[in-house]
């Protein structure tokens, strides 16, 4: 790995992010009566896209907004310009990562699939609420304004084609409601709320939320590791893997995800109980096996639409062997324009030959003389991988992300030496079940909690 490329400055990156930050600050105070400082932020956004096809419309939208005369179409253009800027940052950072690891790039663009017709009135209602938010600003939000999203979300949920936007609006409104009134906030998540607002605005355009085109693939799937995402009411496991097509063409990086609702009392290793029934791949990850796929649906962005009927367990496959042999030649799937964002970057990499540096705020690897921060906080409690294991490792398989202005590594698995023998420790080792004592205890505690909840739910239903 060319670790120096991960620390070198990327041309234009700081300027693009500064333009985004300037616009995000505009949303803090609101767009109803912009002040001079807000006008400068709007002008900065327009200047940043001056050399793009968005130049003319963004300049007009900026001027109209600064004058307090903007309409919904102008706000939509501003959201598009901001998204385009962050998309350019995403592309520049991904190109830098691929250059650093020496991995080939996928040249084609992810083609959109067919989309269903959307009720225009519901999209217009959603856009109207988002524009009201922008006019008011984060400092001016109150429960009455935020509550305006509820009827829109309720009307959208029965429409399958609108559930993506409805879910986003519902979660966004919940965050805002928990922060009301905005005038009393000591700290505002400026970038996050601007991200949610911009993305929601674009999804109100008919056809903007079309999923990538779906094809079918046959071949061998070699798991690398599991990234677990936990929320108070939901959990998701995303398996990163290398797919080797049966026709001998170039291996591809793919992902397979499974999600499930959960009660807030189920945590740790108990989360796997909620996910296992929906994906046999989790058992293969725990057992260190490949999976043989037959006509498995996959999007152009590399997301397997997992169906157990199209998969059978294969031969043993060590994740570190896969990372050393197959990962370097695997191509990454392209990303659709609306999904390009630095927060989305999660590139599987294998790091070896490093030394571990313990810092006050965590760990870092020294790779070829360059410092690479390690995000051990992302390591889930639902597995045997710990910060201590990472600190004593000699090889690390993880996801390279970009956060707070630098590249960071999220460990998925490590190799460490125990009694002069290499031993692998995986974050997803308990995904399909475990005989590990700590894992068994955690599973039993979760089983007891789930049993109690099911009994209570049964009583309520009988009543």
N, C-alpha and C positions, 0 to 999 in steps of 0.2 A: 504493500500500500504506500502511495505517495502521501504520507501524513502531512507534509508541508503544504499541500494544496488545500487541506481542510482549514488551515490557519491563515493562509494568504487572503488579502482583501479581494473581493469580487468587484470589478469595475461597475460603477453605477448603482451598486446595491444600497449604499447609505443614502444616496439622493432619492431613490425610489421610496425607501421606507420613511424618509423624512417627509415626503409629499403625502404619504398615507397618514402619518401621524398628524400632520397639519390639518388634513380634512377631518380626522377623527376628533380632534379638539373642537372643530366647528359643531359637531353633533352634541357635544357636551352642553353648550349653551343654547342650542336650537337654531333653526333657520327662519324663524318667524320675523325677527328683526335683527339681522346680523350686525355685529359690531365691527369696527375696522380690523381687529385682529382676526375675526372670522373671515372677513373678505380676503385677507392675505392667505389664509389657509385654502380657500376656494380657488384663488388665483394660482397657488402653488400646484394644486391638483391639475388644473388646466395646462400649466406649463410642462408638467411631467409627461403628458401624453400629446404634446404639441406635434411630435413627429409621427403620430399614428393616425389611422382612419377615424379615431374618435375625436381628433383635434377640434374640428369646427363645432360639433355639437356640445363638447365639453366646455369650450370657451363660452358659448352662448348660455349654457346652463349655469356656469359659474357667475357670469355677469347678472343674469336674471335673479339668481339666488341671493347674491350680494346686495341687490337692490330691493329684496323682499317681494319680488314679483314672480317667483318661480311656481310652476305647477307640477303635477305628478310626473309628467314626462321628463321634466328637467331633473327631478330627484332621481328618476330611474337612470338617466344618463350619468349622473354623478356616481351612483352605485356601480354602474358598469365600468366607469373609468377607474375607480378604486380597485375593483376586482381584477381588471386588466393589469394594473400595476403590480398587485400581489402575485398574479399569474406569471409576470415576467421575472419576479424574484424567485418564485418556485422553479421556473425553468433554468435560471442561472445557477441556482444551488444544486439542482439535480445533475446538471451538466458537470459541475465541479466534482460532485461525488463520483460520478461515473468515470471521470478522468482520473481521480485519485485511486480508485479500485481497479481501473483498467478493464471495465466491463463494457461490452457492446451496447449501443443504444438502439431502441426501436424507432425507426424513422417515420412510420406511418402515424397518422392521427386517429384517435379512437372515434369511430363513426357512430353517430347516434342511431338508436334503434327507432322503431315505429312507436309513436306515442298516441294515447287516446285523446279524444276531444275533451277540453276542459270547460266547465260552466263559466262563461266570461264574467257573469255577475259576481261569482264568489272570488275570482281573482281580483276583480276591481275592488271588492270590499276589503280584501286583505291588503291591497296596495294603499287604499285610503287610510287604513289604520296605521300602516307603517309610515306614511307621509305625515300623519298627525303626530306620531312619535318624533319624527325628524324636526318638525316645526317647533315642538315643545322643548326638545332636548332632554338629555338624561337628568339634568338638574331640576327639570320641571315636572317630571313624571309624578302621577298620583294614582290612587286606586281606581278612580273613575276612568281615567284615560286607559290604563292598562287593562281594565276589565272589558274594554271594547273589543278585545280579541276573542273573548269567550264565545259569542254567538257565531262569529266567523269560523272558528275552529269546529264548533258543533255541527255547522252546516257542511263543512268540508269532509269530516271523517267518514261519512257513508260513501264518499266518492273515492274508489281505489286510486285513481290517477292523481288525487290531490292530497293523499295521506302524507307524502313526504313534506310538503309545505305545511300541512296542518300540524304535524308533529313538531316541526321547527318553530312555528308560531306559538304552539302550546308551551313548549319548553322556554322559549324566549320570554313570553308573558309571565311565566311562573318566576323566572329570575328577576324580572322587573318588579313584580308584585312583592317579592321578598325584600326589595330594596326601597320600597316607597315609605315616605315621600323622598324624592330625589334631592330636595334641598338640604336634607340633613345628612347626606352621605359624606363620610370622611374620605372614602376612597371609591372611585368609580372604575370598573373594569373597561376602560375606554376602548382598547383594541378588540376585546372579545365582543362587546355589544355592537360595535361598528361592523365586525365580521358577520354577526348574526343578522343585523339589519340589512347589510348589503346583499347577503345571500338570499334572504327572504324576498327582497325587492326583485331580484333577477328571476326568482322562481315564480313570480306573479306574471311573467311573460308566458303566453301559451307556447308549449313545446320546449321551454328551457329545462324542464326536469326530465326530459326523455333519457332513459337509461341507455347505456352503450349497447351496440348491436350484440346479439347472442349467437354463438356457434356451438358446435359440439366437438369434444376432443377425446381421443383414445390414446392411452399410454400409461406410463408409470409416474406416480406422484411420490416425491421424496420429501417428507416433512423436515423443516429446519427448526421450528419452534413455535410456541404459542404466546400471543400477546393478549392478556386478559384485561378487559375494561369493565370496571364495576361502578354502578350507580346505586343509589338507595333503593330504587324500585326496578332495576334491570341489570342484566349482566350480559356481556358478549365475549366470546373467545374467537380470536382471529388466528388461524394457522397460516404461517408463511411457509412456502414450499417451492421446490423446483419441480417442474413438470417436464418429463422426457417423452415427446410424441412417439407413437409406435412406428411412424413412417421414417424416423431417423432424422427429422429436421431439427433445427436449433432448439435447445432446451429453453424453457420460459420460466420467469418468476411469476408465481400465482399466489392467490390468497383464497382461503375458504373460511367463511364466518358463520357463527351460529349465535343466536340471541334468545333470551328468555326473560320473562318478568320474574321478579323475586320479592319476597318480603324483606324488610330491612334487618330482620333477625338472622337471616342466613348469610353468613360471611365465611371468609377463609376457604378451606378445602370443601366445605359444603356446597359451594357454588357449582362444582362439577356435577353434582347430582341433578341440578336443574338443566344442565346442558347435554349430558351424555345421551339421553334418549333420542336426541335430535340429530346426532352426528357420530357415525362409527369411526370417523377419522380420529377422534380424540383417543380412542383405545389404541389405535395404531401409533399415535404419538407417544403414549406411555410405554408401549411395548417395543418401540424403536423399529417399527416396520414401515415398509412402503405400502402404497395402495395401488391396485390396478384399476384404472378407470376405463369405462366403455361408454362412449357417447355421452360423457358428462357435459352439461351445459356450462359455458363460460362466456363472460362478457369480454369485449375488446379491451377493457381495462385490466383484465387478468383476474377477475373475481369469479371463482367457481360457484355456480348456483347448486349447492350440494344436494345430492339425492342419493341416499344409501343404496337405492336399487341399481345405480350405475357404478358401484364401487365394491371391490372385494379385497380382503387383506392379501398383501404380497410378502415378499421375502424380507428378512431382517435388513434394516438400513440405518446405519449410524449417522446421526445428524452432522457430526464433525467430519466424517468421510465425505458426505454429500457437500459440505461447505468447502472442503479442500479440492474436490475433484470436479463436481458439477456446477457449483455456484459461480466460479469465475467466467464461465462461458454462457451463462443464462442471460437472456435479454429481458429487460423490464418492459412491461406493457405501457403504451401511451396513456395519457390522462386527458379526459375531456376538458375543454376550456373552462367550464363553469366550476370544475373541481380543483383547478390549479391554485394551491395555496401553500405557503411554507409549512404550516402546521400539519399538512397532509404527508409530508416527507417521512418515509419509514423504509429505509433501504437495508436489506439483509447484508451483513458483512461478517467476515471472520478476521479477528485481530489476534496476532501472535507476536511473540518476541518483544513484549512490552514489560515495563516495570510499573509497579503500582505505587501511587503517591496518595497518602492519606492527607486530607485537608479538613479544615474546620467545618466546612459545609458539605463534605462528602468525599468521594474518591475521584481519582483521575489516573489515566494511563499515560505513560511516557513512551511514545511510539516513534522510533527513529529520531529521537531528540525533540519531538513535538508533543505538546500537552493535548490530550483528548479527554474532556470531561465525561464522567460516567454518571448516568442518571439512575442510581440504585433505588431511588424512591419509586420508580415505576415497576420494580420487581414485585409481583403480587405475593400476598401472604398465603395464597392457595397452592403453594408448592414448596419444595425443599430448598430452592435457591435463595440465598441470603446475601446481604452485603458482605458478611464475613467470608463467605465462599468466593465471592467476586474478588475480594482483597487478597486471597491466597491462590488465585488462579494463574495459569500460564498461557491459556488460550480462551478467548471469549467470542461466542457467536451471538450477535445482537443486531439491533435495528439502529441505523445511523439516522438521527433526527436533527432538526435545527430548532434551537430554542434560545430566546433571550440573546440573540446576536451571535451565537456560536454553535458549532456542531457538537452534539452530545451522543453518547452511545448508551442505548437501553439494553442491558444484558437479557438474552433469552436462555443461554446455557453457558457454562464454563467447564473447562478441564482443569483439574488440580491434581497434584501428586499426593497420593496416600500410600504409605509404606512402599515407596519407590515404584508405584504403579499409577498410570493416569486414570483418573476417575471422573466421569462426566456428571454434572449436576444440572438438571433442566428445570426451568420455571414451570413447565407443563407436565412434569413427571407424574403428577397425581391425576391428570385429566381423565384417564380411563380407569382409575382405581389404583390402590396402592396397598402394599404390605408394610410400608414404613410406619413405625409406631406413632410418630407425631401425626402423620396423615390419617391413620386409623382413628385416633382420638378425635381429631377435628371432624372427620366424617360422621362419627357416632353422635357428636354433639349436634351437628347439623341435621342428622336424621331424626333425632328426638324433637328438634324444633319444628321440622316440617311435619312430623306426625301430629304434634299438638295443633298446628295450624290447620291441617286437613280435618281433624276432628271438629274443631270449632267451626270451620266453614260448612261441614256437613250438618251440624246442628242448626246453623242459620238457614241452610237450604230446606231442611225438614220443616222448619217453622213456617 
